[in-house]
């Protein structure tokens, strides 16, 4: 996928937005060609320097930007020249989806392996052992704890697991814990 196509993809735009937030999105959405300083970006985009630096650091932490330092011989000041590297975004998104799929499998198994009780007044959920320790009464309000049927939650997880598996072209049972 070409660099320009990457930036036009709504999934990638959403990914970048989730990383840098609304204040950092102008930095992430329109990366310049070649190297640029944070000051140049702030001036060009009309943003606060701290917002630009925050976005650049987040992009750096996620391997989407890199920098090189130059020291001014006279003043000793350091200048950071930033370069954007978005070529690996599709692979990073796929890895994120795989982590999500594994987490869903793990959580699904947890839901199947445990019995839960709910305080309908406070909306608190307890595992069987906790509920038993509290005498099946809510420790906050004293209401009786009711057995919680989590079939709908497990079914929703199954649907999400299937959708993610389809997206990743894997068998839904492959990542089971």
PLY file of the C-alpha trace (Angstrom):
ply
format ascii 1.0
element vertex 177
property float x
property float y
property float z
element edge 176
property int vertex1
property int vertex2
end_header
0.00 0.00 0.00
1.44 3.39 -1.01
2.11 6.01 1.65
-0.69 8.29 0.44
-3.16 5.39 0.35
-2.24 4.50 3.93
-3.20 7.98 5.11
-6.53 7.87 3.26
-7.56 4.53 4.78
-10.21 5.22 7.47
-8.98 2.31 9.59
-5.47 3.74 9.64
-6.80 7.23 10.36
-8.75 5.79 13.30
-5.63 3.95 14.51
-3.57 7.14 14.39
-6.33 9.08 16.12
-6.49 6.49 18.91
-2.73 6.80 19.38
-2.24 10.59 19.35
-5.73 11.93 20.11
-7.42 14.93 18.54
-4.66 17.42 19.38
-1.97 15.23 17.84
-3.96 14.17 14.79
-2.81 17.09 12.59
0.78 15.95 13.21
0.02 12.30 12.46
-2.33 12.88 9.52
-0.06 15.04 7.38
3.52 13.95 7.87
5.97 15.91 5.73
8.45 14.30 3.39
11.92 14.05 4.82
13.12 15.40 8.13
11.39 18.13 10.10
11.85 19.72 13.53
9.11 19.85 16.13
9.26 23.67 15.99
8.74 23.65 12.21
5.76 21.33 12.58
4.20 23.44 15.31
4.55 26.60 13.23
3.36 24.98 9.99
0.32 23.38 11.64
-0.48 26.25 14.01
-0.25 23.98 17.06
1.23 24.31 20.52
4.78 22.99 20.63
3.95 20.69 23.58
1.08 19.09 21.60
3.40 18.46 18.65
6.10 17.00 20.89
3.58 14.75 22.64
2.29 13.42 19.29
5.83 12.88 17.99
6.81 10.99 21.14
3.73 8.74 20.91
4.49 8.04 17.23
8.10 7.30 18.20
7.00 4.89 20.98
4.89 3.03 18.41
7.71 2.83 15.82
5.93 5.26 13.50
8.51 8.05 13.75
12.21 8.28 14.35
14.58 11.12 15.03
18.19 12.06 14.87
19.85 14.61 17.09
22.07 17.43 15.96
24.08 19.52 18.41
24.71 23.14 17.54
28.48 23.63 17.90
28.16 27.22 19.14
25.24 27.06 21.56
25.30 23.37 22.49
21.55 23.17 21.84
20.15 19.88 20.56
17.87 19.86 17.55
15.73 16.82 16.82
15.00 16.02 13.18
11.94 13.80 12.85
11.09 11.34 10.10
7.76 9.53 9.80
7.65 5.77 9.10
4.13 4.58 8.37
4.95 1.64 6.10
4.51 -0.92 8.90
1.08 0.26 10.06
-0.83 -2.61 8.37
1.39 -5.18 10.11
1.04 -3.37 13.44
-2.73 -3.37 13.10
-2.71 -7.09 12.36
-0.56 -7.75 15.45
-2.97 -5.67 17.53
-5.91 -7.70 16.19
-4.10 -10.94 17.04
-3.49 -9.72 20.62
-7.16 -8.75 20.87
-8.24 -12.15 19.58
-6.03 -13.96 22.10
-7.38 -11.75 24.88
-10.96 -12.48 23.84
-10.30 -16.22 23.90
-8.78 -15.91 27.36
-11.67 -13.80 28.69
-14.24 -16.15 27.12
-12.65 -19.09 28.90
-12.66 -17.15 32.18
-16.38 -16.45 31.77
-17.08 -20.13 31.09
-14.98 -21.35 34.02
-16.56 -19.13 36.69
-19.95 -18.59 38.24
-20.94 -14.99 38.91
-23.35 -13.13 41.17
-24.65 -9.60 40.70
-25.83 -6.81 42.96
-28.53 -5.27 40.82
-28.61 -2.14 42.98
-24.93 -1.24 42.62
-24.20 -3.16 39.41
-21.31 -5.00 41.07
-20.34 -8.46 39.89
-18.70 -11.07 42.10
-17.23 -14.51 41.49
-18.86 -17.34 43.43
-16.14 -17.43 46.10
-16.41 -13.70 46.75
-20.20 -13.87 46.86
-19.99 -16.72 49.32
-17.52 -14.77 51.50
-20.07 -11.93 51.63
-22.91 -14.30 52.48
-24.44 -13.56 49.05
-25.08 -9.97 50.15
-23.60 -6.89 48.52
-20.82 -5.51 50.73
-21.78 -1.95 49.73
-25.56 -1.87 50.06
-26.54 -5.16 51.69
-28.81 -6.25 48.80
-29.06 -9.92 47.97
-26.70 -11.05 45.22
-28.45 -12.76 42.33
-26.94 -15.50 40.16
-25.76 -13.92 36.92
-26.32 -15.66 33.60
-23.47 -14.62 31.30
-24.56 -16.55 28.19
-25.22 -13.35 26.22
-21.76 -12.04 27.08
-20.11 -15.29 25.95
-22.18 -15.26 22.75
-21.10 -11.68 22.05
-17.49 -12.75 22.55
-18.03 -15.68 20.19
-19.37 -13.28 17.54
-16.40 -10.95 17.98
-13.94 -13.87 17.90
-15.50 -15.10 14.67
-15.39 -11.63 13.09
-11.75 -11.10 14.07
-10.83 -14.59 12.89
-12.47 -13.89 9.53
-10.55 -10.60 9.27
-7.28 -12.37 10.08
-8.11 -15.41 7.92
-7.66 -17.78 10.86
-9.74 -20.53 12.38
-11.70 -19.13 15.37
-10.49 -22.05 17.52
-6.77 -21.48 16.71
-6.04 -18.95 19.45
-8.00 -20.68 22.20
-6.32 -20.75 25.59
0 1
1 2
2 3
3 4
4 5
5 6
6 7
7 8
8 9
9 10
10 11
11 12
12 13
13 14
14 15
15 16
16 17
17 18
18 19
19 20
20 21
21 22
22 23
23 24
24 25
25 26
26 27
27 28
28 29
29 30
30 31
31 32
32 33
33 34
34 35
35 36
36 37
37 38
38 39
39 40
40 41
41 42
42 43
43 44
44 45
45 46
46 47
47 48
48 49
49 50
50 51
51 52
52 53
53 54
54 55
55 56
56 57
57 58
58 59
59 60
60 61
61 62
62 63
63 64
64 65
65 66
66 67
67 68
68 69
69 70
70 71
71 72
72 73
73 74
74 75
75 76
76 77
77 78
78 79
79 80
80 81
81 82
82 83
83 84
84 85
85 86
86 87
87 88
88 89
89 90
90 91
91 92
92 93
93 94
94 95
95 96
96 97
97 98
98 99
99 100
100 101
101 102
102 103
103 104
104 105
105 106
106 107
107 108
108 109
109 110
110 111
111 112
112 113
113 114
114 115
115 116
116 117
117 118
118 119
119 120
120 121
121 122
122 123
123 124
124 125
125 126
126 127
127 128
128 129
129 130
130 131
131 132
132 133
133 134
134 135
135 136
136 137
137 138
138 139
139 140
140 141
141 142
142 143
143 144
144 145
145 146
146 147
147 148
148 149
149 150
150 151
151 152
152 153
153 154
154 155
155 156
156 157
157 158
158 159
159 160
160 161
161 162
162 163
163 164
164 165
165 166
166 167
167 168
168 169
169 170
170 171
171 172
172 173
173 174
174 175
175 176
